[in-house]
């Protein structure tokens, strides 16, 4: 196969890598945020459930979790449906196994990040929302969560980069992402340096774009606090 053909395959693998990383991160963000909101008040039952979940998915390597979902996922789904008297057969492909595995593993880490950010929101913000009789869902969505995003953004950005890099491990379950094609091209052409450098350049490019986007988002989240700080300085003068 000509060099251009392998480069084209690397491009297809890069697209799969981005898809897996984005979907995994969104799932992790959803799972982590839900757990953070559910455990922020330390409810005993939810706390026990959280401890079990966090102990499992932070104590087991993400690659091993992906193996479990890929090879035993169909059986687990069938067992769950059998509890309600339904017979369902669903084949778990490498893409789905990778997304679910990475999403659940890093959801545990994101839960800690979001919960810490919630605790960093000044208590006066919650009290002000109650005094103004703002409905609880609206207070969380428009008042609390924007501040949580500002506090959690640096850690969430780093977590996205970790998820992106961890997609390289998922090639071991048969997912044809960029590392799979880089390894294939290296074996055929006997020139591993070229293709692994191209794969490395892809991850470096994605990391650079991540930092650029995170700086824009950070600037957007800091707008309100900067105005408040500026007014406070002006009054002090």
BATORTI-201850 format. One record per residue (C-alpha): residue in one letter; x, y, z. Coordinates in steps of 0.2 Angstrom, whole numbers, plus 5000, padded with zeros to 4 digits. Each point is the difference from the previous one (the first is absolute). Example, Ala and Ser with C-alpha at 12.3 -4.5 7.8 and 13.67 -1.06 7.14 Angstrom:
# residues 2
A506249785039
S500650174997
This chain:
# residues 237
X500050005000
X500750174996
X500550135013
X498550114997
X498949855003
X500749975017
X499950195004
X498249994995
X499749855012
X500850105014
X498850144997
X498549885001
X500849935016
X500250185007
X498150034997
X499649845009
X501150055014
X499250175001
X498249925000
X500549885014
X500850145011
X498650124998
X498649885004
X501049925014
X500350175007
X498250054999
X499449845008
X501350035014
X499550185002
X498249955002
X500349855012
X501250115010
X498850155001
X498649895005
X501049915014
X500750175006
X498250075002
X499449845008
X501449995013
X500350185004
X498849995015
X500849835006
X498449904999
X500449835008
X499249894987
X500750094985
X501750025009
X500149815001
X499649984982
X501350134996
X501349925010
X499849834991
X499950084983
X501650115003
X501049855008
X499649894985
X500450134986
X501450095008
X500949845005
X499949904984
X501050054984
X498950084987
X500749874987
X499449865011
X498350085002
X499950014981
X500449824998
X498649955013
X498750104990
X500649944983
X500149815004
X498650005014
X498950154996
X498849904990
X499849875014
X499850145013
X498650094990
X499149844997
X500149965019
X499350175004
X498549984988
X499749835006
X499650075018
X498450084992
X499649844990
X500750074983
X501149904989
X501150124991
X501649974990
X501150154996
X501849994993
X501250125008
X501250064987
X501850075004
X499450184997
X498549995013
X501249905012
X501350144999
X498750145003
X499249925014
X501649945009
X500950174998
X498450095005
X499749905016
X501850005005
X500350194998
X498250045006
X500649955018
X501550134999
X498950144993
X498749975014
X501450055012
X500550154990
X498250064998
X499649975019
X501650105005
X499550144989
X498250005008
X500850015017
X501150154994
X498450104995
X499750135014
X498649965012
X499350174997
X499549954982
X498949875007
X499350115013
X499750144988
X499049884988
X498949955014
X499750185006
X499550054982
X498849854999
X500949934985
X499349834996
X501349875004
X500349934983
X500250184993
X501250045014
X501149854996
X500050034981
X500250194999
X500950045017
X500949855007
X500649904985
X500850154990
X501150035015
X500349815002
X500650004982
X501250145003
X500849915015
X500049834992
X500650054982
X501949985002
X499849825007
X498649964988
X501250054986
X501449895006
X498749865002
X499550024981
X501849984995
X500249855011
X498549924992
X500650044982
X501749925004
X499249855008
X499149964983
X501749934994
X499849855012
X498349964993
X500849944984
X500449845009
X498149955000
X500050014981
X499450184998
X500850074984
X500650175006
X501550104996
X501349895009
X499349844992
X500350084983
X501750065005
X500549835006
X499349924984
X500950134989
X501749985009
X499949814998
X499750004982
X501250144995
X501349965013
X500150195004
X499250015017
X500950175004
X498950094986
X498349945005
X500350015019
X500650174998
X498450044990
X499049935014
X500950105013
X499850164990
X498149965000
X499949995019
X501150155002
X498950104988
X498449955010
X500950055016
X500450174993
X498350034994
X499349945017
X501050145009
X499550134987
X498149965003
X500249985018
X500850185001
X498550074990
X498849915012
X500950065015
X500050184994
X498149984998
X499749935017
X501150135008
X499050154993
X498850025015
X501349985013
X501250124991
X498650145000
X499649965018
X501950025005
X500250164989
X498550085009
X500749945017
X501750094996
X499150154994
X499050025016
X501649975010
X500950144991
